[in-house]
């Protein structure tokens, strides 16, 4: 199964390149620090709620789109890293909370 891409890769390949945006131009348009945006595009920083809201406003998407990309990426990359610990955890009956 193919791993989900980092949201920065999606941002670069599906939004920036097709529309000719540079990191500088997008950073200015979204009012995001250029260095932060470049780190996201390189997969070195995560998309947080602030960034998701700004990208969603700029591109006409939903902030959940960006946060879901980030969450999926983190789940898929973290699971193998903690696989032995996960295997050692005994599953209990679900706890129902009010």
mmCIF file as gemmi writes it, N, C-alpha and C atoms, coordinates in Angstrom:
data_model
loop_
_atom_site.group_PDB
_atom_site.id
_atom_site.type_symbol
_atom_site.label_atom_id
_atom_site.label_alt_id
_atom_site.label_comp_id
_atom_site.label_asym_id
_atom_site.label_entity_id
_atom_site.label_seq_id
_atom_site.pdbx_PDB_ins_code
_atom_site.Cartn_x
_atom_site.Cartn_y
_atom_site.Cartn_z
_atom_site.occupancy
_atom_site.B_iso_or_equiv
_atom_site.pdbx_formal_charge
_atom_site.auth_seq_id
_atom_site.auth_asym_id
_atom_site.pdbx_PDB_model_num
ATOM 1 N N . UNK Axp A 1 ? 0.848 -1.182 0 1 0 ? 1 A 1
ATOM 2 C CA . UNK Axp A 1 ? 0 0 0 1 0 ? 1 A 1
ATOM 3 C C . UNK Axp A 1 ? 0.894 1.245 0 1 0 ? 1 A 1
ATOM 4 N N . UNK Axp A 2 ? 0.584 2.175 -0.856 1 0 ? 2 A 1
ATOM 5 C CA . UNK Axp A 2 ? 1.372 3.406 -0.976 1 0 ? 2 A 1
ATOM 6 C C . UNK Axp A 2 ? 1.101 4.312 0.217 1 0 ? 2 A 1
ATOM 7 N N . UNK Axp A 3 ? 2.153 4.929 0.696 1 0 ? 3 A 1
ATOM 8 C CA . UNK Axp A 3 ? 2.033 5.852 1.816 1 0 ? 3 A 1
ATOM 9 C C . UNK Axp A 3 ? 1.459 7.176 1.325 1 0 ? 3 A 1
ATOM 10 N N . UNK Axp A 4 ? 0.636 7.781 2.152 1 0 ? 4 A 1
ATOM 11 C CA . UNK Axp A 4 ? 0.086 9.098 1.819 1 0 ? 4 A 1
ATOM 12 C C . UNK Axp A 4 ? 1.216 10.109 1.774 1 0 ? 4 A 1
ATOM 13 N N . UNK Axp A 5 ? 1.154 11.045 0.837 1 0 ? 5 A 1
ATOM 14 C CA . UNK Axp A 5 ? 2.216 12.055 0.74 1 0 ? 5 A 1
ATOM 15 C C . UNK Axp A 5 ? 2.106 13.088 1.852 1 0 ? 5 A 1
ATOM 16 N N . UNK Axp A 6 ? 3.228 13.703 2.15 1 0 ? 6 A 1
ATOM 17 C CA . UNK Axp A 6 ? 3.232 14.824 3.087 1 0 ? 6 A 1
ATOM 18 C C . UNK Axp A 6 ? 2.364 15.926 2.472 1 0 ? 6 A 1
ATOM 19 N N . UNK Axp A 7 ? 1.603 16.659 3.291 1 0 ? 7 A 1
ATOM 20 C CA . UNK Axp A 7 ? 0.753 17.715 2.739 1 0 ? 7 A 1
ATOM 21 C C . UNK Axp A 7 ? 1.535 18.772 1.957 1 0 ? 7 A 1
ATOM 22 N N . UNK Axp A 8 ? 2.797 18.963 2.289 1 0 ? 8 A 1
ATOM 23 C CA . UNK Axp A 8 ? 3.619 19.911 1.538 1 0 ? 8 A 1
ATOM 24 C C . UNK Axp A 8 ? 3.823 19.475 0.097 1 0 ? 8 A 1
ATOM 25 N N . UNK Axp A 9 ? 3.935 18.169 -0.114 1 0 ? 9 A 1
ATOM 26 C CA . UNK Axp A 9 ? 4.082 17.648 -1.474 1 0 ? 9 A 1
ATOM 27 C C . UNK Axp A 9 ? 2.792 17.867 -2.267 1 0 ? 9 A 1
ATOM 28 N N . UNK Axp A 10 ? 1.664 17.668 -1.601 1 0 ? 10 A 1
ATOM 29 C CA . UNK Axp A 10 ? 0.364 17.927 -2.241 1 0 ? 10 A 1
ATOM 30 C C . UNK Axp A 10 ? 0.248 19.409 -2.564 1 0 ? 10 A 1
ATOM 31 N N . UNK Axp A 11 ? 0.611 20.247 -1.622 1 0 ? 11 A 1
ATOM 32 C CA . UNK Axp A 11 ? 0.566 21.692 -1.835 1 0 ? 11 A 1
ATOM 33 C C . UNK Axp A 11 ? 1.405 22.09 -3.047 1 0 ? 11 A 1
ATOM 34 N N . UNK Axp A 12 ? 2.607 21.567 -3.124 1 0 ? 12 A 1
ATOM 35 C CA . UNK Axp A 12 ? 3.502 21.904 -4.225 1 0 ? 12 A 1
ATOM 36 C C . UNK Axp A 12 ? 2.993 21.386 -5.563 1 0 ? 12 A 1
ATOM 37 N N . UNK Axp A 13 ? 2.678 20.097 -5.62 1 0 ? 13 A 1
ATOM 38 C CA . UNK Axp A 13 ? 2.355 19.458 -6.901 1 0 ? 13 A 1
ATOM 39 C C . UNK Axp A 13 ? 0.937 19.69 -7.404 1 0 ? 13 A 1
ATOM 40 N N . UNK Axp A 14 ? -0.008 19.893 -6.497 1 0 ? 14 A 1
ATOM 41 C CA . UNK Axp A 14 ? -1.406 20.044 -6.918 1 0 ? 14 A 1
ATOM 42 C C . UNK Axp A 14 ? -1.924 21.469 -6.858 1 0 ? 14 A 1
ATOM 43 N N . UNK Axp A 15 ? -1.203 22.338 -6.163 1 0 ? 15 A 1
ATOM 44 C CA . UNK Axp A 15 ? -1.691 23.706 -6.02 1 0 ? 15 A 1
ATOM 45 C C . UNK Axp A 15 ? -0.682 24.745 -6.519 1 0 ? 15 A 1
ATOM 46 N N . UNK Axp A 16 ? 0.554 24.641 -6.084 1 0 ? 16 A 1
ATOM 47 C CA . UNK Axp A 16 ? 1.528 25.668 -6.445 1 0 ? 16 A 1
ATOM 48 C C . UNK Axp A 16 ? 2.003 25.542 -7.887 1 0 ? 16 A 1
ATOM 49 N N . UNK Axp A 17 ? 2.531 24.396 -8.267 1 0 ? 17 A 1
ATOM 50 C CA . UNK Axp A 17 ? 3.065 24.226 -9.626 1 0 ? 17 A 1
ATOM 51 C C . UNK Axp A 17 ? 2.023 24.465 -10.71 1 0 ? 17 A 1
ATOM 52 N N . UNK Axp A 18 ? 0.829 23.865 -10.599 1 0 ? 18 A 1
ATOM 53 C CA . UNK Axp A 18 ? -0.158 24.078 -11.669 1 0 ? 18 A 1
ATOM 54 C C . UNK Axp A 18 ? -0.579 25.541 -11.852 1 0 ? 18 A 1
ATOM 55 N N . UNK Axp A 19 ? -0.478 26.324 -10.795 1 0 ? 19 A 1
ATOM 56 C CA . UNK Axp A 19 ? -0.91 27.723 -10.863 1 0 ? 19 A 1
ATOM 57 C C . UNK Axp A 19 ? 0.258 28.701 -10.885 1 0 ? 19 A 1
ATOM 58 N N . UNK Axp A 20 ? 1.464 28.172 -10.94 1 0 ? 20 A 1
ATOM 59 C CA . UNK Axp A 20 ? 2.64 29.02 -11.064 1 0 ? 20 A 1
ATOM 60 C C . UNK Axp A 20 ? 3.005 29.815 -9.82 1 0 ? 20 A 1
ATOM 61 N N . UNK Axp A 21 ? 2.624 29.324 -8.634 1 0 ? 21 A 1
ATOM 62 C CA . UNK Axp A 21 ? 2.952 30.036 -7.406 1 0 ? 21 A 1
ATOM 63 C C . UNK Axp A 21 ? 4.34 29.675 -6.93 1 0 ? 21 A 1
ATOM 64 N N . UNK Axp A 22 ? 5.102 30.675 -6.549 1 0 ? 22 A 1
ATOM 65 C CA . UNK Axp A 22 ? 6.368 30.452 -5.86 1 0 ? 22 A 1
ATOM 66 C C . UNK Axp A 22 ? 6.065 30.417 -4.364 1 0 ? 22 A 1
ATOM 67 N N . UNK Axp A 23 ? 7.03 29.947 -3.589 1 0 ? 23 A 1
ATOM 68 C CA . UNK Axp A 23 ? 6.853 29.947 -2.141 1 0 ? 23 A 1
ATOM 69 C C . UNK Axp A 23 ? 6.662 31.374 -1.639 1 0 ? 23 A 1
ATOM 70 N N . UNK Axp A 24 ? 7.435 32.287 -2.206 1 0 ? 24 A 1
ATOM 71 C CA . UNK Axp A 24 ? 7.318 33.687 -1.796 1 0 ? 24 A 1
ATOM 72 C C . UNK Axp A 24 ? 5.916 34.231 -2.114 1 0 ? 24 A 1
ATOM 73 N N . UNK Axp A 25 ? 5.463 34.021 -3.332 1 0 ? 25 A 1
ATOM 74 C CA . UNK Axp A 25 ? 4.155 34.54 -3.73 1 0 ? 25 A 1
ATOM 75 C C . UNK Axp A 25 ? 3.021 33.959 -2.904 1 0 ? 25 A 1
ATOM 76 N N . UNK Axp A 26 ? 3.084 32.66 -2.642 1 0 ? 26 A 1
ATOM 77 C CA . UNK Axp A 26 ? 2.04 32.033 -1.837 1 0 ? 26 A 1
ATOM 78 C C . UNK Axp A 26 ? 2.122 32.505 -0.387 1 0 ? 26 A 1
ATOM 79 N N . UNK Axp A 27 ? 3.332 32.635 0.126 1 0 ? 27 A 1
ATOM 80 C CA . UNK Axp A 27 ? 3.498 33.11 1.503 1 0 ? 27 A 1
ATOM 81 C C . UNK Axp A 27 ? 2.901 34.509 1.666 1 0 ? 27 A 1
ATOM 82 N N . UNK Axp A 28 ? 3.163 35.363 0.706 1 0 ? 28 A 1
ATOM 83 C CA . UNK Axp A 28 ? 2.603 36.719 0.761 1 0 ? 28 A 1
ATOM 84 C C . UNK Axp A 28 ? 1.08 36.656 0.684 1 0 ? 28 A 1
ATOM 85 N N . UNK Axp A 29 ? 0.562 35.863 -0.25 1 0 ? 29 A 1
ATOM 86 C CA . UNK Axp A 29 ? -0.889 35.762 -0.431 1 0 ? 29 A 1
ATOM 87 C C . UNK Axp A 29 ? -1.609 35.199 0.774 1 0 ? 29 A 1
ATOM 88 N N . UNK Axp A 30 ? -0.964 34.27 1.469 1 0 ? 30 A 1
ATOM 89 C CA . UNK Axp A 30 ? -1.579 33.633 2.635 1 0 ? 30 A 1
ATOM 90 C C . UNK Axp A 30 ? -1.175 34.275 3.947 1 0 ? 30 A 1
ATOM 91 N N . UNK Axp A 31 ? -0.239 35.232 3.862 1 0 ? 31 A 1
ATOM 92 C CA . UNK Axp A 31 ? 0.289 35.88 5.065 1 0 ? 31 A 1
ATOM 93 C C . UNK Axp A 31 ? 0.909 34.851 6.005 1 0 ? 31 A 1
ATOM 94 N N . UNK Axp A 32 ? 1.731 33.976 5.394 1 0 ? 32 A 1
ATOM 95 C CA . UNK Axp A 32 ? 2.487 32.95 6.117 1 0 ? 32 A 1
ATOM 96 C C . UNK Axp A 32 ? 3.958 33.297 5.954 1 0 ? 32 A 1
ATOM 97 N N . UNK Axp A 33 ? 4.75 33.035 6.975 1 0 ? 33 A 1
ATOM 98 C CA . UNK Axp A 33 ? 6.187 33.228 6.875 1 0 ? 33 A 1
ATOM 99 C C . UNK Axp A 33 ? 6.742 32.358 5.738 1 0 ? 33 A 1
ATOM 100 N N . UNK Axp A 34 ? 7.516 32.946 4.846 1 0 ? 34 A 1
ATOM 101 C CA . UNK Axp A 34 ? 8.041 32.229 3.68 1 0 ? 34 A 1
ATOM 102 C C . UNK Axp A 34 ? 8.869 31.014 4.078 1 0 ? 34 A 1
ATOM 103 N N . UNK Axp A 35 ? 9.701 31.161 5.087 1 0 ? 35 A 1
ATOM 104 C CA . UNK Axp A 35 ? 10.548 30.045 5.528 1 0 ? 35 A 1
ATOM 105 C C . UNK Axp A 35 ? 9.678 28.898 6.026 1 0 ? 35 A 1
ATOM 106 N N . UNK Axp A 36 ? 8.635 29.208 6.768 1 0 ? 36 A 1
ATOM 107 C CA . UNK Axp A 36 ? 7.715 28.162 7.24 1 0 ? 36 A 1
ATOM 108 C C . UNK Axp A 36 ? 7.082 27.449 6.058 1 0 ? 36 A 1
ATOM 109 N N . UNK Axp A 37 ? 6.604 28.207 5.087 1 0 ? 37 A 1
ATOM 110 C CA . UNK Axp A 37 ? 5.973 27.61 3.913 1 0 ? 37 A 1
ATOM 111 C C . UNK Axp A 37 ? 6.968 26.724 3.161 1 0 ? 37 A 1
ATOM 112 N N . UNK Axp A 38 ? 8.187 27.181 3.005 1 0 ? 38 A 1
ATOM 113 C CA . UNK Axp A 38 ? 9.206 26.377 2.328 1 0 ? 38 A 1
ATOM 114 C C . UNK Axp A 38 ? 9.481 25.085 3.09 1 0 ? 38 A 1
ATOM 115 N N . UNK Axp A 39 ? 9.474 25.152 4.426 1 0 ? 39 A 1
ATOM 116 C CA . UNK Axp A 39 ? 9.693 23.947 5.24 1 0 ? 39 A 1
ATOM 117 C C . UNK Axp A 39 ? 8.529 22.968 5.081 1 0 ? 39 A 1
ATOM 118 N N . UNK Axp A 40 ? 7.316 23.471 4.966 1 0 ? 40 A 1
ATOM 119 C CA . UNK Axp A 40 ? 6.154 22.606 4.737 1 0 ? 40 A 1
ATOM 120 C C . UNK Axp A 40 ? 6.289 21.922 3.386 1 0 ? 40 A 1
ATOM 121 N N . UNK Axp A 41 ? 6.607 22.683 2.365 1 0 ? 41 A 1
ATOM 122 C CA . UNK Axp A 41 ? 6.733 22.135 1.013 1 0 ? 41 A 1
ATOM 123 C C . UNK Axp A 41 ? 7.825 21.066 0.955 1 0 ? 41 A 1
ATOM 124 N N . UNK Axp A 42 ? 8.893 21.241 1.731 1 0 ? 42 A 1
ATOM 125 C CA . UNK Axp A 42 ? 9.982 20.254 1.76 1 0 ? 42 A 1
ATOM 126 C C . UNK Axp A 42 ? 9.682 19.08 2.686 1 0 ? 42 A 1
ATOM 127 N N . UNK Axp A 43 ? 8.53 19.11 3.358 1 0 ? 43 A 1
ATOM 128 C CA . UNK Axp A 43 ? 8.173 18.03 4.268 1 0 ? 43 A 1
ATOM 129 C C . UNK Axp A 43 ? 8.877 18.106 5.599 1 0 ? 43 A 1
ATOM 130 N N . UNK Axp A 44 ? 9.403 19.264 5.956 1 0 ? 44 A 1
ATOM 131 C CA . UNK Axp A 44 ? 10.148 19.453 7.2 1 0 ? 44 A 1
ATOM 132 C C . UNK Axp A 44 ? 9.309 20.106 8.294 1 0 ? 44 A 1
ATOM 133 N N . UNK Axp A 45 ? 8.12 20.556 7.967 1 0 ? 45 A 1
ATOM 134 C CA . UNK Axp A 45 ? 7.218 21.157 8.95 1 0 ? 45 A 1
ATOM 135 C C . UNK Axp A 45 ? 5.81 20.653 8.675 1 0 ? 45 A 1
ATOM 136 N N . UNK Axp A 46 ? 5.008 20.651 9.714 1 0 ? 46 A 1
ATOM 137 C CA . UNK Axp A 46 ? 3.642 20.153 9.573 1 0 ? 46 A 1
ATOM 138 C C . UNK Axp A 46 ? 2.674 21.303 9.277 1 0 ? 46 A 1
ATOM 139 N N . UNK Axp A 47 ? 1.535 20.941 8.732 1 0 ? 47 A 1
ATOM 140 C CA . UNK Axp A 47 ? 0.451 21.902 8.522 1 0 ? 47 A 1
ATOM 141 C C . UNK Axp A 47 ? -0.362 21.933 9.811 1 0 ? 47 A 1
ATOM 142 N N . UNK Axp A 48 ? -0.364 23.076 10.482 1 0 ? 48 A 1
ATOM 143 C CA . UNK Axp A 48 ? -1.153 23.221 11.703 1 0 ? 48 A 1
ATOM 144 C C . UNK Axp A 48 ? -2.469 23.931 11.368 1 0 ? 48 A 1
ATOM 145 N N . UNK Axp A 49 ? -3.288 24.157 12.392 1 0 ? 49 A 1
ATOM 146 C CA . UNK Axp A 49 ? -4.6 24.771 12.165 1 0 ? 49 A 1
ATOM 147 C C . UNK Axp A 49 ? -4.482 26.152 11.534 1 0 ? 49 A 1
ATOM 148 N N . UNK Axp A 50 ? -3.528 26.937 11.988 1 0 ? 50 A 1
ATOM 149 C CA . UNK Axp A 50 ? -3.326 28.286 11.439 1 0 ? 50 A 1
ATOM 150 C C . UNK Axp A 50 ? -3.036 28.215 9.944 1 0 ? 50 A 1
ATOM 151 N N . UNK Axp A 51 ? -2.11 27.364 9.571 1 0 ? 51 A 1
ATOM 152 C CA . UNK Axp A 51 ? -1.742 27.234 8.158 1 0 ? 51 A 1
ATOM 153 C C . UNK Axp A 51 ? -2.896 26.665 7.35 1 0 ? 51 A 1
ATOM 154 N N . UNK Axp A 52 ? -3.597 25.681 7.903 1 0 ? 52 A 1
ATOM 155 C CA . UNK Axp A 52 ? -4.737 25.077 7.206 1 0 ? 52 A 1
ATOM 156 C C . UNK Axp A 52 ? -5.812 26.122 6.912 1 0 ? 52 A 1
ATOM 157 N N . UNK Axp A 53 ? -6.08 26.98 7.868 1 0 ? 53 A 1
ATOM 158 C CA . UNK Axp A 53 ? -7.086 28.031 7.658 1 0 ? 53 A 1
ATOM 159 C C . UNK Axp A 53 ? -6.654 28.997 6.56 1 0 ? 53 A 1
ATOM 160 N N . UNK Axp A 54 ? -5.393 29.353 6.554 1 0 ? 54 A 1
ATOM 161 C CA . UNK Axp A 54 ? -4.884 30.297 5.558 1 0 ? 54 A 1
ATOM 162 C C . UNK Axp A 54 ? -4.865 29.677 4.157 1 0 ? 54 A 1
ATOM 163 N N . UNK Axp A 55 ? -4.394 28.44 4.046 1 0 ? 55 A 1
ATOM 164 C CA . UNK Axp A 55 ? -4.379 27.768 2.734 1 0 ? 55 A 1
ATOM 165 C C . UNK Axp A 55 ? -5.802 27.564 2.22 1 0 ? 55 A 1
ATOM 166 N N . UNK Axp A 56 ? -6.702 27.195 3.115 1 0 ? 56 A 1
ATOM 167 C CA . UNK Axp A 56 ? -8.1 26.988 2.718 1 0 ? 56 A 1
ATOM 168 C C . UNK Axp A 56 ? -8.722 28.273 2.196 1 0 ? 56 A 1
ATOM 169 N N . UNK Axp A 57 ? -8.475 29.366 2.878 1 0 ? 57 A 1
ATOM 170 C CA . UNK Axp A 57 ? -9.014 30.656 2.444 1 0 ? 57 A 1
ATOM 171 C C . UNK Axp A 57 ? -8.45 31.035 1.072 1 0 ? 57 A 1
ATOM 172 N N . UNK Axp A 58 ? -7.146 30.866 0.898 1 0 ? 58 A 1
ATOM 173 C CA . UNK Axp A 58 ? -6.481 31.26 -0.34 1 0 ? 58 A 1
ATOM 174 C C . UNK Axp A 58 ? -6.939 30.412 -1.528 1 0 ? 58 A 1
ATOM 175 N N . UNK Axp A 59 ? -6.996 29.093 -1.336 1 0 ? 59 A 1
ATOM 176 C CA . UNK Axp A 59 ? -7.308 28.192 -2.452 1 0 ? 59 A 1
ATOM 177 C C . UNK Axp A 59 ? -8.779 27.822 -2.566 1 0 ? 59 A 1
ATOM 178 N N . UNK Axp A 60 ? -9.618 28.293 -1.638 1 0 ? 60 A 1
ATOM 179 C CA . UNK Axp A 60 ? -11.042 27.976 -1.702 1 0 ? 60 A 1
ATOM 180 C C . UNK Axp A 60 ? -11.34 26.524 -1.344 1 0 ? 60 A 1
ATOM 181 N N . UNK Axp A 61 ? -10.524 25.965 -0.454 1 0 ? 61 A 1
ATOM 182 C CA . UNK Axp A 61 ? -10.761 24.601 0.027 1 0 ? 61 A 1
ATOM 183 C C . UNK Axp A 61 ? -11.281 24.698 1.456 1 0 ? 61 A 1
ATOM 184 N N . UNK Axp A 62 ? -11.367 23.576 2.113 1 0 ? 62 A 1
ATOM 185 C CA . UNK Axp A 62 ? -11.749 23.561 3.522 1 0 ? 62 A 1
ATOM 186 C C . UNK Axp A 62 ? -10.491 23.334 4.366 1 0 ? 62 A 1
ATOM 187 N N . UNK Axp A 63 ? -10.426 23.93 5.535 1 0 ? 63 A 1
ATOM 188 C CA . UNK Axp A 63 ? -9.253 23.712 6.379 1 0 ? 63 A 1
ATOM 189 C C . UNK Axp A 63 ? -9.086 22.234 6.744 1 0 ? 63 A 1
ATOM 190 N N . UNK Axp A 64 ? -10.205 21.531 6.851 1 0 ? 64 A 1
ATOM 191 C CA . UNK Axp A 64 ? -10.15 20.104 7.171 1 0 ? 64 A 1
ATOM 192 C C . UNK Axp A 64 ? -9.39 19.309 6.118 1 0 ? 64 A 1
ATOM 193 N N . UNK Axp A 65 ? -9.422 19.764 4.876 1 0 ? 65 A 1
ATOM 194 C CA . UNK Axp A 65 ? -8.677 19.099 3.812 1 0 ? 65 A 1
ATOM 195 C C . UNK Axp A 65 ? -7.198 19.046 4.171 1 0 ? 65 A 1
ATOM 196 N N . UNK Axp A 66 ? -6.643 20.168 4.566 1 0 ? 66 A 1
ATOM 197 C CA . UNK Axp A 66 ? -5.22 20.261 4.895 1 0 ? 66 A 1
ATOM 198 C C . UNK Axp A 66 ? -4.893 19.52 6.181 1 0 ? 66 A 1
ATOM 199 N N . UNK Axp A 67 ? -5.767 19.651 7.189 1 0 ? 67 A 1
ATOM 200 C CA . UNK Axp A 67 ? -5.528 18.954 8.451 1 0 ? 67 A 1
ATOM 201 C C . UNK Axp A 67 ? -5.653 17.442 8.287 1 0 ? 67 A 1
ATOM 202 N N . UNK Axp A 68 ? -6.587 17.001 7.45 1 0 ? 68 A 1
ATOM 203 C CA . UNK Axp A 68 ? -6.725 15.563 7.198 1 0 ? 68 A 1
ATOM 204 C C . UNK Axp A 68 ? -5.51 15.009 6.466 1 0 ? 68 A 1
ATOM 205 N N . UNK Axp A 69 ? -4.965 15.761 5.515 1 0 ? 69 A 1
ATOM 206 C CA . UNK Axp A 69 ? -3.734 15.324 4.846 1 0 ? 69 A 1
ATOM 207 C C . UNK Axp A 69 ? -2.622 15.151 5.868 1 0 ? 69 A 1
ATOM 208 N N . UNK Axp A 70 ? -2.502 16.114 6.786 1 0 ? 70 A 1
ATOM 209 C CA . UNK Axp A 70 ? -1.46 16.05 7.804 1 0 ? 70 A 1
ATOM 210 C C . UNK Axp A 70 ? -1.681 14.87 8.739 1 0 ? 70 A 1
ATOM 211 N N . UNK Axp A 71 ? -2.914 14.696 9.206 1 0 ? 71 A 1
ATOM 212 C CA . UNK Axp A 71 ? -3.209 13.605 10.141 1 0 ? 71 A 1
ATOM 213 C C . UNK Axp A 71 ? -2.945 12.249 9.5 1 0 ? 71 A 1
ATOM 214 N N . UNK Axp A 72 ? -3.38 12.064 8.264 1 0 ? 72 A 1
ATOM 215 C CA . UNK Axp A 72 ? -3.172 10.79 7.561 1 0 ? 72 A 1
ATOM 216 C C . UNK Axp A 72 ? -1.679 10.511 7.41 1 0 ? 72 A 1
ATOM 217 N N . UNK Axp A 73 ? -0.926 11.529 7.028 1 0 ? 73 A 1
ATOM 218 C CA . UNK Axp A 73 ? 0.52 11.369 6.869 1 0 ? 73 A 1
ATOM 219 C C . UNK Axp A 73 ? 1.163 10.971 8.196 1 0 ? 73 A 1
ATOM 220 N N . UNK Axp A 74 ? 0.8 11.659 9.27 1 0 ? 74 A 1
ATOM 221 C CA . UNK Axp A 74 ? 1.398 11.376 10.571 1 0 ? 74 A 1
ATOM 222 C C . UNK Axp A 74 ? 1.034 9.977 11.072 1 0 ? 74 A 1
ATOM 223 N N . UNK Axp A 75 ? -0.224 9.563 10.893 1 0 ? 75 A 1
ATOM 224 C CA . UNK Axp A 75 ? -0.618 8.22 11.315 1 0 ? 75 A 1
ATOM 225 C C . UNK Axp A 75 ? 0.165 7.152 10.551 1 0 ? 75 A 1
ATOM 226 N N . UNK Axp A 76 ? 0.301 7.344 9.242 1 0 ? 76 A 1
ATOM 227 C CA . UNK Axp A 76 ? 0.985 6.343 8.421 1 0 ? 76 A 1
ATOM 228 C C . UNK Axp A 76 ? 2.484 6.308 8.66 1 0 ? 76 A 1
ATOM 229 N N . UNK Axp A 77 ? 3.078 7.429 9.032 1 0 ? 77 A 1
ATOM 230 C CA . UNK Axp A 77 ? 4.519 7.422 9.277 1 0 ? 77 A 1
ATOM 231 C C . UNK Axp A 77 ? 4.859 7.05 10.717 1 0 ? 77 A 1
ATOM 232 N N . UNK Axp A 78 ? 3.949 7.303 11.645 1 0 ? 78 A 1
ATOM 233 C CA . UNK Axp A 78 ? 4.215 7.001 13.051 1 0 ? 78 A 1
ATOM 234 C C . UNK Axp A 78 ? 3.965 5.533 13.373 1 0 ? 78 A 1
ATOM 235 N N . UNK Axp A 79 ? 2.954 4.931 12.787 1 0 ? 79 A 1
ATOM 236 C CA . UNK Axp A 79 ? 2.609 3.537 13.106 1 0 ? 79 A 1
ATOM 237 C C . UNK Axp A 79 ? 3.799 2.584 12.971 1 0 ? 79 A 1
ATOM 238 N N . UNK Axp A 80 ? 4.547 2.627 11.869 1 0 ? 80 A 1
ATOM 239 C CA . UNK Axp A 80 ? 5.699 1.718 11.787 1 0 ? 80 A 1
ATOM 240 C C . UNK Axp A 80 ? 6.777 2.022 12.831 1 0 ? 80 A 1
ATOM 241 N N . UNK Axp A 81 ? 6.919 3.28 13.195 1 0 ? 81 A 1
ATOM 242 C CA . UNK Axp A 81 ? 7.935 3.67 14.176 1 0 ? 81 A 1
ATOM 243 C C . UNK Axp A 81 ? 7.647 3.114 15.566 1 0 ? 81 A 1
ATOM 244 N N . UNK Axp A 82 ? 6.374 2.976 15.897 1 0 ? 82 A 1
ATOM 245 C CA . UNK Axp A 82 ? 6.004 2.496 17.227 1 0 ? 82 A 1
ATOM 246 C C . UNK Axp A 82 ? 5.337 1.125 17.156 1 0 ? 82 A 1
ATOM 247 N N . UNK Axp A 83 ? 5.541 0.422 16.063 1 0 ? 83 A 1
ATOM 248 C CA . UNK Axp A 83 ? 4.888 -0.862 15.836 1 0 ? 83 A 1
ATOM 249 C C . UNK Axp A 83 ? 5.053 -1.864 16.958 1 0 ? 83 A 1
ATOM 250 N N . UNK Axp A 84 ? 6.261 -1.995 17.508 1 0 ? 84 A 1
ATOM 251 C CA . UNK Axp A 84 ? 6.492 -2.955 18.597 1 0 ? 84 A 1
ATOM 252 C C . UNK Axp A 84 ? 5.692 -2.575 19.842 1 0 ? 84 A 1
ATOM 253 N N . UNK Axp A 85 ? 5.667 -1.294 20.155 1 0 ? 85 A 1
ATOM 254 C CA . UNK Axp A 85 ? 4.884 -0.838 21.312 1 0 ? 85 A 1
ATOM 255 C C . UNK Axp A 85 ? 3.4 -1.078 21.084 1 0 ? 85 A 1
ATOM 256 N N . UNK Axp A 86 ? 2.91 -0.778 19.891 1 0 ? 86 A 1
ATOM 257 C CA . UNK Axp A 86 ? 1.496 -1.003 19.584 1 0 ? 86 A 1
ATOM 258 C C . UNK Axp A 86 ? 1.138 -2.474 19.715 1 0 ? 86 A 1
ATOM 259 N N . UNK Axp A 87 ? 2.009 -3.354 19.233 1 0 ? 87 A 1
ATOM 260 C CA . UNK Axp A 87 ? 1.753 -4.792 19.293 1 0 ? 87 A 1
ATOM 261 C C . UNK Axp A 87 ? 1.678 -5.283 20.738 1 0 ? 87 A 1
ATOM 262 N N . UNK Axp A 88 ? 2.371 -4.613 21.639 1 0 ? 88 A 1
ATOM 263 C CA . UNK Axp A 88 ? 2.396 -5.025 23.04 1 0 ? 88 A 1
ATOM 264 C C . UNK Axp A 88 ? 1.207 -4.505 23.844 1 0 ? 88 A 1
ATOM 265 N N . UNK Axp A 89 ? 0.439 -3.601 23.267 1 0 ? 89 A 1
ATOM 266 C CA . UNK Axp A 89 ? -0.716 -3.041 23.975 1 0 ? 89 A 1
ATOM 267 C C . UNK Axp A 89 ? -1.906 -3.969 23.804 1 0 ? 89 A 1
ATOM 268 N N . UNK Axp A 90 ? -2.497 -4.36 24.944 1 0 ? 90 A 1
ATOM 269 C CA . UNK Axp A 90 ? -3.672 -5.221 24.903 1 0 ? 90 A 1
ATOM 270 C C . UNK Axp A 90 ? -4.915 -4.375 24.677 1 0 ? 90 A 1
ATOM 271 N N . UNK Axp A 91 ? -5.732 -4.757 23.708 1 0 ? 91 A 1
ATOM 272 C CA . UNK Axp A 91 ? -6.967 -4.038 23.419 1 0 ? 91 A 1
ATOM 273 C C . UNK Axp A 91 ? -8.015 -4.382 24.473 1 0 ? 91 A 1
ATOM 274 N N . UNK Axp A 92 ? -8.624 -3.383 25.012 1 0 ? 92 A 1
ATOM 275 C CA . UNK Axp A 92 ? -9.667 -3.536 26.033 1 0 ? 92 A 1
ATOM 276 C C . UNK Axp A 92 ? -11.023 -3.246 25.409 1 0 ? 92 A 1
ATOM 277 N N . UNK Axp A 93 ? -12.057 -3.517 26.19 1 0 ? 93 A 1
ATOM 278 C CA . UNK Axp A 93 ? -13.405 -3.152 25.758 1 0 ? 93 A 1
ATOM 279 C C . UNK Axp A 93 ? -13.469 -1.637 25.621 1 0 ? 93 A 1
ATOM 280 N N . UNK Axp A 94 ? -14.168 -1.138 24.61 1 0 ? 94 A 1
ATOM 281 C CA . UNK Axp A 94 ? -14.29 0.314 24.456 1 0 ? 94 A 1
ATOM 282 C C . UNK Axp A 94 ? -14.961 0.934 25.683 1 0 ? 94 A 1
ATOM 283 N N . UNK Axp A 95 ? -14.471 2.092 26.058 1 0 ? 95 A 1
ATOM 284 C CA . UNK Axp A 95 ? -15.066 2.852 27.161 1 0 ? 95 A 1
ATOM 285 C C . UNK Axp A 95 ? -16.003 3.865 26.531 1 0 ? 95 A 1
ATOM 286 N N . UNK Axp A 96 ? -17.229 3.842 26.989 1 0 ? 96 A 1
ATOM 287 C CA . UNK Axp A 96 ? -18.234 4.786 26.469 1 0 ? 96 A 1
ATOM 288 C C . UNK Axp A 96 ? -18.25 5.997 27.381 1 0 ? 96 A 1
ATOM 289 N N . UNK Axp A 97 ? -18.032 7.154 26.792 1 0 ? 97 A 1
ATOM 290 C CA . UNK Axp A 97 ? -18.044 8.39 27.575 1 0 ? 97 A 1
ATOM 291 C C . UNK Axp A 97 ? -19.307 9.174 27.264 1 0 ? 97 A 1
ATOM 292 N N . UNK Axp A 98 ? -19.777 9.909 28.262 1 0 ? 98 A 1
ATOM 293 C CA . UNK Axp A 98 ? -21.025 10.691 28.032 1 0 ? 98 A 1
ATOM 294 C C . UNK Axp A 98 ? -20.829 11.808 27.069 1 0 ? 98 A 1
